[in-house]
Amino acid sequence: MVMINLAKVVNANEDEEKGSLLSNAWQLTKARPSRKTLLSFAALVIVLQGLLVFKWYFYDQEVISTPPYDVQETVGLVTAYYELLRDMRYLGRDSIAYPPHLGDKAINRTLAVHILGLDEQVYETLLQLPYVIPHEDKWDAEKGRYLNNPELADIHAQESSWWEGWMGQRRTIFWGSGHFADYRQDHILWRSRDPLNRWQTRFSRNTSFETAMIEYDGLPKTAIPLSYIRYRRYGLALVLDTASNRIVVLDTQGFGSKDPFFNRFESSKWPLHYKLPGTKFYGYEMHARLAPDLLREFIHLTSHLESGYIPGSVRNDEIYTPELSPPKWERWVKDLYREYGWPSGEPLEECQFLSLRQPTHKCDHDPMKNFRASAFLEAMKDLRHDIEVKYLRDWYCPVPRKKEVIDKMKSLGALTDEQIEYAESDQPVIPLNLDSWSGNLVFMQSGD
């Protein structure tokens, strides 16, 4: 009989299992990629993900489709806004020029379509928009700027009719220091390609304005500014882009949207449906609202006398006051409106603007009946005159009190007699740092 040693059998089995496990482990180890290979693979995955995110965010990010541009809707809202400004007596009774624009006030199709290459929808919009009638500035096309006309300096004081509106003939501020655009004038059509005056830093002084506008990579041909910035000024311009049915808020001080609406979002969390396809002029991080939405909100906020939307609002960022605009201006104007019976926003909106949504709507009361317009205009005339004596043309900078600066401005004809009298008086000085903006304040620059 053969004797079986159980201990040896067990040990043998254990040795066999250990050998098998070691063999399998060795084979697994042999099949596993090296550490270097794993790191290379991980790096490749990260790079590919980064490229996909970059491409998605900056180039091919889906722009959600929006309602197509509607000329009639946009023109109707711009008209309603202008008529609100007229009801507020900011514009005069005859300050709005309605279409059709004929004769010497016709839109120059040759310039708009054949020379500037504007899209047909833009041209159709130009034909149907109302325009705010400005005073006739002298325009130097070669230098691409306006020149002061001393004969107009005190014209507002010579006209006593309240139909003039408190804007008068020297104030053409639309919003945020931007000016109304009247495309019945050829030089404003030229300006439409560059509402921020960026071209001035791209071309030599010997380049004509028209040449610069043709060669300059300006606004898309589907876009037209509703407001623009004058020569050597700072502010915000509203640009209507018919291709996307948006209004883009552009800033002379840099790229990116400056629409106050977006202040409610963190910059990295703006909803996707507001993002615009990038262009060289807009930049690649531009967001904008639908044109009807922005215009309706302008009507709403202006009728409610909200800060930043009071008629004629200059740019009121903290960095611009009190050094660069009347620090209490909006409050002064708002107080005057309330004092003389301007209606609260709700009944005014109900009666004045509901017709935009329901054309057959009729109001059963007149929200304007308590607005004492004549008395308001008399008080506003005094306030405006006081501001215009102490501040320069666009209420942007205080009249300087430094002798050498006053002398320079007098030689340029840039001050009225009353402004000179104020500048040389012993009245309290409005704070103004002549070294701010690196000495590039409007009146510190030669020739302006």
C-alpha positions as CSV (number, residue, x, y, z in Angstrom):
1,M,0.0,0.0,0.0
2,V,1.2,3.3,-0.9
3,M,1.4,5.8,1.9
4,I,0.1,9.4,1.0
5,N,1.6,12.3,2.9
6,L,-1.3,14.8,3.1
7,A,1.0,17.6,4.2
8,K,3.1,17.2,1.1
9,V,0.0,17.1,-1.1
10,V,-1.3,20.2,0.5
11,N,2.0,22.0,0.2
12,A,2.4,20.8,-3.3
13,N,-1.0,22.2,-4.2
14,E,-0.2,25.5,-2.5
15,D,3.1,25.7,-4.3
16,E,1.3,25.0,-7.6
17,E,-1.3,27.6,-6.9
18,K,1.3,30.2,-5.9
19,G,3.2,29.4,-9.1
20,S,0.1,29.8,-11.1
21,L,-0.8,33.1,-9.4
22,L,2.8,34.4,-9.9
23,S,2.7,33.3,-13.5
24,N,-0.6,35.1,-14.1
25,A,0.6,38.2,-12.3
26,W,3.8,38.2,-14.4
27,Q,1.7,37.8,-17.6
28,L,-0.6,40.7,-16.5
29,T,2.4,42.8,-15.6
30,K,3.8,42.1,-19.0
31,A,0.5,43.0,-20.8
32,R,0.0,46.3,-18.8
33,P,1.1,49.6,-20.6
34,S,4.1,51.3,-19.1
35,R,3.8,54.4,-16.9
36,K,5.2,56.5,-19.7
37,T,2.5,55.2,-22.1
38,L,-0.2,55.9,-19.6
39,L,1.0,59.5,-19.1
40,S,1.2,60.1,-22.8
41,F,-2.3,58.8,-23.3
42,A,-3.7,60.9,-20.5
43,A,-1.9,64.0,-21.9
44,L,-3.4,63.3,-25.3
45,V,-6.9,63.0,-23.9
46,I,-6.5,66.4,-22.0
47,V,-5.2,68.1,-25.2
48,L,-8.0,66.8,-27.3
49,Q,-10.6,67.8,-24.7
50,G,-9.0,71.3,-24.5
51,L,-9.1,71.7,-28.3
52,L,-12.8,70.6,-28.4
53,V,-13.7,73.1,-25.6
54,F,-11.7,75.9,-27.3
55,K,-13.3,75.2,-30.7
56,W,-16.8,74.9,-29.2
57,Y,-16.5,78.1,-27.1
58,F,-14.7,80.4,-29.5
59,Y,-15.7,79.2,-32.9
60,D,-18.4,76.7,-33.4
61,Q,-20.5,77.4,-30.3
62,E,-24.1,77.0,-31.4
63,V,-25.9,80.3,-31.6
64,I,-29.6,79.6,-30.8
65,S,-31.9,80.6,-33.6
66,T,-33.9,83.8,-33.0
67,P,-36.9,85.4,-34.6
68,P,-36.0,86.9,-38.0
69,Y,-35.5,90.6,-38.2
70,D,-38.7,92.5,-38.8
71,V,-38.3,96.0,-40.2
72,Q,-41.8,97.2,-39.3
73,E,-41.5,96.0,-35.7
74,T,-38.1,97.7,-35.2
75,V,-39.1,100.9,-36.8
76,G,-42.3,101.0,-34.8
77,L,-40.4,100.6,-31.5
78,V,-37.8,103.3,-32.4
79,T,-40.7,105.6,-33.4
80,A,-42.4,104.9,-30.0
81,Y,-39.2,105.7,-28.2
82,Y,-38.7,109.0,-30.0
83,E,-42.3,109.9,-29.4
84,L,-41.8,109.2,-25.7
85,L,-38.9,111.6,-25.7
86,R,-41.1,114.2,-27.4
87,D,-43.9,113.6,-24.8
88,M,-41.2,114.3,-22.1
89,R,-40.4,117.5,-24.0
90,Y,-36.8,116.4,-24.5
91,L,-37.5,116.6,-28.2
92,G,-39.5,119.5,-29.7
93,R,-42.8,119.1,-31.4
94,D,-41.2,119.2,-34.9
95,S,-37.9,117.4,-34.0
96,I,-38.9,114.1,-35.5
97,A,-38.8,113.7,-39.2
98,Y,-41.0,110.9,-40.3
99,P,-40.8,108.9,-43.6
100,P,-41.0,109.1,-46.5
101,H,-37.7,111.0,-46.8
102,L,-37.8,112.8,-50.1
103,G,-35.9,115.4,-52.1
104,D,-32.7,116.6,-50.5
105,K,-33.5,114.5,-47.5
106,A,-33.8,111.3,-49.4
107,I,-31.5,108.4,-48.3
108,N,-28.5,108.2,-50.8
109,R,-28.9,104.7,-52.2
110,T,-25.8,104.9,-54.3
111,L,-23.7,105.7,-51.2
112,A,-25.5,103.2,-48.9
113,V,-25.7,100.2,-51.2
114,H,-23.2,100.6,-54.0
115,I,-20.3,102.3,-52.3
116,L,-20.7,101.2,-48.7
117,G,-22.2,97.9,-49.7
118,L,-24.9,97.9,-47.0
119,D,-27.4,95.0,-47.0
120,E,-30.8,95.6,-48.6
121,Q,-32.5,95.0,-45.2
122,V,-30.3,97.8,-43.8
123,Y,-31.3,100.1,-46.6
124,E,-34.9,99.3,-46.2
125,T,-34.6,100.1,-42.5
126,L,-33.0,103.5,-43.3
127,L,-35.9,104.4,-45.6
128,Q,-38.5,103.7,-42.9
129,L,-36.8,105.0,-39.7
130,P,-37.8,108.4,-38.3
131,Y,-34.9,110.7,-37.6
132,V,-34.3,113.3,-35.0
133,I,-33.5,116.6,-36.6
134,P,-30.1,117.9,-35.3
135,H,-28.7,121.4,-35.6
136,E,-26.5,121.8,-38.6
137,D,-22.9,121.2,-37.5
138,K,-20.2,122.1,-39.9
139,W,-18.6,118.9,-41.1
140,D,-15.0,118.6,-42.1
141,A,-15.0,115.5,-44.2
142,E,-11.2,115.5,-44.7
143,K,-10.5,115.4,-41.0
144,G,-13.6,113.4,-40.2
145,R,-14.9,115.6,-37.5
146,Y,-17.4,118.3,-36.6
147,L,-16.4,121.9,-36.2
148,N,-17.9,124.3,-33.8
149,N,-20.3,126.9,-35.2
150,P,-20.2,129.9,-32.9
151,E,-23.4,131.3,-34.4
152,L,-25.3,128.5,-32.7
153,A,-23.7,128.9,-29.3
154,D,-26.7,130.7,-27.7
155,I,-29.5,129.7,-30.1
156,H,-31.4,127.9,-27.3
157,A,-31.7,131.2,-25.4
158,Q,-33.2,133.0,-28.4
159,E,-36.1,130.6,-28.8
160,S,-38.8,130.9,-26.2
161,S,-41.3,128.4,-27.7
162,W,-41.7,125.4,-25.5
163,W,-42.1,123.3,-28.6
164,E,-38.4,123.5,-29.0
165,G,-37.9,120.8,-26.3
166,W,-35.3,121.0,-23.6
167,M,-32.8,119.2,-25.7
168,G,-32.6,122.4,-27.8
169,Q,-30.6,122.5,-31.0
170,R,-27.2,121.9,-29.4
171,R,-28.0,118.7,-27.6
172,T,-28.3,115.5,-29.6
173,I,-27.6,112.9,-27.0
174,F,-29.5,109.7,-27.6
175,W,-28.1,107.5,-24.7
176,G,-24.8,106.9,-22.9
177,S,-23.1,109.9,-24.6
178,G,-24.0,108.5,-28.1
179,H,-25.7,110.8,-30.5
180,F,-28.8,110.4,-32.7
181,A,-27.9,109.3,-36.2
182,D,-29.7,111.0,-39.1
183,Y,-28.9,109.0,-42.3
184,R,-30.5,111.5,-44.5
185,Q,-27.1,113.2,-44.3
186,D,-24.3,111.6,-46.3
187,H,-21.6,112.2,-43.8
188,I,-23.5,110.3,-41.2
189,L,-23.9,107.4,-43.6
190,W,-20.1,107.4,-43.9
191,R,-19.8,107.4,-40.2
192,S,-22.1,104.4,-39.9
193,R,-19.2,102.1,-40.7
194,D,-17.3,103.1,-37.6
195,P,-19.6,104.5,-34.9
196,L,-16.7,104.5,-32.3
197,N,-14.1,106.4,-34.4
198,R,-11.6,103.5,-34.2
199,W,-10.3,104.4,-37.6
200,Q,-8.4,107.4,-36.3
201,T,-5.8,105.1,-34.8
202,R,-5.4,103.0,-37.9
203,F,-4.7,105.5,-40.6
204,S,-2.3,108.4,-41.2
205,R,-3.5,112.0,-41.0
206,N,-3.1,112.2,-44.8
207,T,-5.8,109.6,-45.3
208,S,-9.2,111.0,-46.2
209,F,-12.2,110.1,-44.1
210,E,-14.0,108.5,-47.1
211,T,-10.9,106.4,-48.0
212,A,-10.6,105.2,-44.5
213,M,-14.2,104.2,-44.3
214,I,-13.9,102.1,-47.5
215,E,-10.6,100.5,-46.5
216,Y,-11.5,100.1,-42.8
217,D,-12.7,96.7,-41.6
218,G,-15.8,98.3,-39.9
219,L,-19.2,97.1,-38.9
220,P,-20.8,94.1,-40.8
221,K,-22.7,95.2,-43.8
222,T,-25.9,93.9,-42.1
223,A,-25.5,96.4,-39.3
224,I,-26.4,100.1,-38.8
225,P,-25.8,102.2,-35.7
226,L,-28.8,103.8,-34.1
227,S,-26.4,106.1,-32.3
228,Y,-22.7,107.0,-32.7
229,I,-19.8,108.7,-30.9
230,R,-18.6,112.0,-32.1
231,Y,-15.0,113.0,-32.8
232,R,-12.7,112.3,-29.8
233,R,-15.4,111.5,-27.4
234,Y,-16.0,108.5,-25.1
235,G,-19.3,106.7,-24.8
236,L,-21.6,103.9,-25.9
237,A,-23.1,103.3,-29.3
238,L,-26.2,101.2,-30.1
239,V,-25.8,99.1,-33.3
240,L,-28.7,97.3,-34.9
241,D,-27.6,94.1,-36.6
242,T,-30.3,92.9,-39.0
243,A,-28.7,89.6,-39.6
244,S,-29.1,88.5,-36.0
245,N,-32.1,90.8,-35.1
246,R,-30.0,92.1,-32.2
247,I,-28.9,95.5,-30.8
248,V,-25.2,95.5,-29.9
249,V,-24.0,97.9,-27.2
250,L,-20.4,99.0,-28.1
251,D,-18.0,100.9,-26.0
252,T,-15.2,103.3,-27.1
253,Q,-13.2,102.0,-24.1
254,G,-12.9,98.4,-25.1
255,F,-14.4,95.3,-26.5
256,G,-17.3,93.3,-25.1
257,S,-21.0,94.1,-24.5
258,K,-21.7,97.1,-22.3
259,D,-25.4,96.6,-22.3
260,P,-26.4,97.1,-18.6
261,F,-28.8,94.2,-18.9
262,F,-25.8,91.8,-18.7
263,N,-24.7,93.1,-15.3
264,R,-27.1,90.7,-13.7
265,F,-24.9,87.7,-14.9
266,E,-21.4,86.7,-14.1
267,S,-19.4,87.2,-17.3
268,S,-18.7,83.5,-17.5
269,K,-22.3,82.5,-17.1
270,W,-24.1,84.6,-19.7
271,P,-26.9,82.5,-21.2
272,L,-25.9,80.9,-24.5
273,H,-28.8,82.4,-26.5
274,Y,-27.3,85.9,-26.1
275,K,-24.0,85.1,-27.7
276,L,-23.2,86.5,-31.1
277,P,-20.9,85.0,-33.7
278,G,-17.6,86.7,-33.4
279,T,-16.4,89.4,-35.8
280,K,-13.3,91.5,-36.0
281,F,-15.3,94.6,-35.1
282,Y,-17.5,93.2,-32.3
283,G,-14.8,90.9,-30.9
284,Y,-15.3,87.2,-30.1
285,E,-16.9,87.6,-26.7
286,M,-19.9,89.7,-27.7
287,H,-23.4,89.2,-26.3
288,A,-26.5,91.1,-27.3
289,R,-30.3,91.1,-26.8
290,L,-33.0,90.9,-29.4
291,A,-33.6,94.4,-30.8
292,P,-37.3,94.5,-29.8
293,D,-36.4,93.4,-26.3
294,L,-33.9,96.2,-25.8
295,L,-36.1,98.9,-27.3
296,R,-39.1,97.9,-25.2
297,E,-36.9,98.0,-22.1
298,F,-35.6,101.5,-23.1
299,I,-39.2,102.7,-23.4
300,H,-40.0,101.1,-20.0
301,L,-37.0,102.4,-18.1
302,T,-37.2,105.9,-19.6
303,S,-40.8,106.3,-18.8
304,H,-40.0,105.2,-15.2
305,L,-37.2,107.8,-15.0
306,E,-34.6,105.1,-14.1
307,S,-31.0,106.2,-13.7
308,G,-29.1,105.8,-16.8
309,Y,-32.2,106.2,-19.0
310,I,-33.3,109.8,-18.2
311,P,-33.6,111.6,-21.5
312,G,-30.2,112.8,-22.8
313,S,-28.3,110.6,-20.3
314,V,-24.6,111.0,-20.6
315,R,-22.4,108.1,-19.6
316,N,-22.7,107.8,-15.8
317,D,-20.2,105.1,-14.9
318,E,-18.6,105.8,-11.5
319,I,-15.2,106.5,-13.2
320,Y,-16.9,109.3,-15.2
321,T,-18.2,111.3,-12.2
322,P,-17.9,113.8,-10.8
323,E,-14.8,114.5,-12.9
324,L,-16.3,114.1,-16.3
325,S,-20.0,114.9,-16.1
326,P,-22.5,116.8,-13.8
327,P,-22.5,114.5,-10.8
328,K,-26.2,115.2,-9.8
329,W,-27.5,115.8,-13.3
330,E,-29.9,112.9,-13.5
331,R,-31.3,113.5,-10.1
332,W,-31.9,117.2,-10.9
333,V,-33.8,116.3,-14.0
334,K,-35.8,113.5,-12.4
335,D,-36.8,115.8,-9.5
336,L,-38.1,118.4,-12.0
337,Y,-40.2,115.8,-13.8
338,R,-41.8,114.6,-10.6
339,E,-42.3,118.1,-9.3
340,Y,-44.2,119.1,-12.5
341,G,-46.5,116.0,-12.6
342,W,-44.8,113.5,-14.8
343,P,-47.0,110.4,-14.5
344,S,-45.9,107.2,-12.8
345,G,-44.5,104.7,-15.2
346,E,-47.4,102.2,-15.1
347,P,-50.3,104.3,-16.3
348,L,-48.1,106.0,-18.9
349,E,-46.9,102.6,-20.3
350,E,-50.5,101.3,-20.2
351,C,-51.8,104.1,-22.4
352,Q,-48.8,105.2,-24.4
353,F,-47.2,101.9,-25.4
354,L,-49.7,99.1,-25.0
355,S,-50.8,100.0,-28.6
356,L,-47.5,98.5,-29.7
357,R,-48.8,95.1,-28.8
358,Q,-52.5,95.8,-29.3
359,P,-53.0,98.4,-32.0
360,T,-56.7,98.7,-31.3
361,H,-56.2,99.5,-27.6
362,K,-57.8,102.8,-26.4
363,C,-57.1,104.4,-23.0
364,D,-60.0,105.6,-20.9
365,H,-57.9,108.3,-19.3
366,D,-55.1,110.7,-20.2
367,P,-52.0,110.0,-18.0
368,M,-50.4,113.2,-19.3
369,K,-53.1,115.5,-18.1
370,N,-51.3,116.4,-14.8
371,F,-47.9,117.0,-16.5
372,R,-47.4,120.8,-16.5
373,A,-45.2,120.8,-19.5
374,S,-44.8,124.6,-19.9
375,A,-43.8,125.1,-16.3
376,F,-41.5,122.1,-16.5
377,L,-39.7,123.6,-19.6
378,E,-39.2,126.9,-17.9
379,A,-37.5,125.3,-14.9
380,M,-35.6,122.9,-17.2
381,K,-34.4,125.9,-19.3
382,D,-32.8,127.4,-16.2
383,L,-31.2,124.2,-15.1
384,R,-29.9,123.5,-18.6
385,H,-28.5,127.0,-19.0
386,D,-26.7,126.7,-15.7
387,I,-25.2,123.4,-16.7
388,E,-24.2,124.6,-20.2
389,V,-22.3,127.6,-18.7
390,K,-20.3,125.3,-16.4
391,Y,-19.9,122.3,-18.7
392,L,-18.6,121.9,-22.2
393,R,-20.7,121.2,-25.3
394,D,-21.9,117.6,-24.5
395,W,-22.0,118.1,-20.7
396,Y,-19.0,115.8,-20.6
397,C,-16.2,117.9,-19.0
398,P,-16.5,120.9,-16.7
399,V,-15.3,124.2,-18.1
400,P,-11.6,124.4,-17.1
401,R,-10.5,127.0,-14.7
402,K,-6.7,126.9,-15.4
403,K,-5.6,130.1,-17.2
404,E,-3.4,128.5,-19.9
405,V,-6.2,126.0,-20.8
406,I,-8.8,128.8,-20.9
407,D,-6.6,130.8,-23.2
408,K,-6.1,127.9,-25.5
409,M,-9.8,127.2,-25.7
410,K,-10.6,130.9,-26.3
411,S,-8.2,130.9,-29.2
412,L,-10.0,127.9,-30.7
413,G,-13.4,129.5,-30.2
414,A,-14.4,126.6,-28.0
415,L,-16.0,128.7,-25.2
416,T,-19.0,130.9,-25.2
417,D,-18.8,134.4,-23.6
418,E,-20.7,133.1,-20.6
419,Q,-18.4,130.2,-20.2
420,I,-15.4,132.5,-20.4
421,E,-17.0,134.7,-17.7
422,Y,-17.6,131.7,-15.5
423,A,-14.1,130.3,-16.2
424,E,-12.5,133.5,-15.1
425,S,-14.8,134.1,-12.1
426,D,-14.2,133.2,-8.4
427,Q,-17.1,130.7,-8.2
428,P,-16.4,127.3,-6.6
429,V,-14.3,125.1,-8.9
430,I,-15.9,121.9,-10.1
431,P,-13.4,119.0,-9.5
432,L,-11.5,118.2,-12.6
433,N,-8.1,116.5,-12.9
434,L,-6.5,117.9,-16.0
435,D,-4.0,115.0,-16.0
436,S,-6.7,112.3,-16.0
437,W,-7.0,110.1,-19.1
438,S,-3.3,110.7,-19.7
439,G,-4.0,114.3,-20.8
440,N,-6.5,113.2,-23.5
441,L,-9.5,115.2,-22.3
442,V,-11.3,116.6,-25.3
443,F,-10.3,120.3,-24.8
444,M,-6.6,119.3,-24.2
445,Q,-6.3,118.0,-27.7
446,S,-5.1,120.3,-30.5
447,G,-7.6,121.3,-33.1
448,D,-10.7,120.4,-31.2
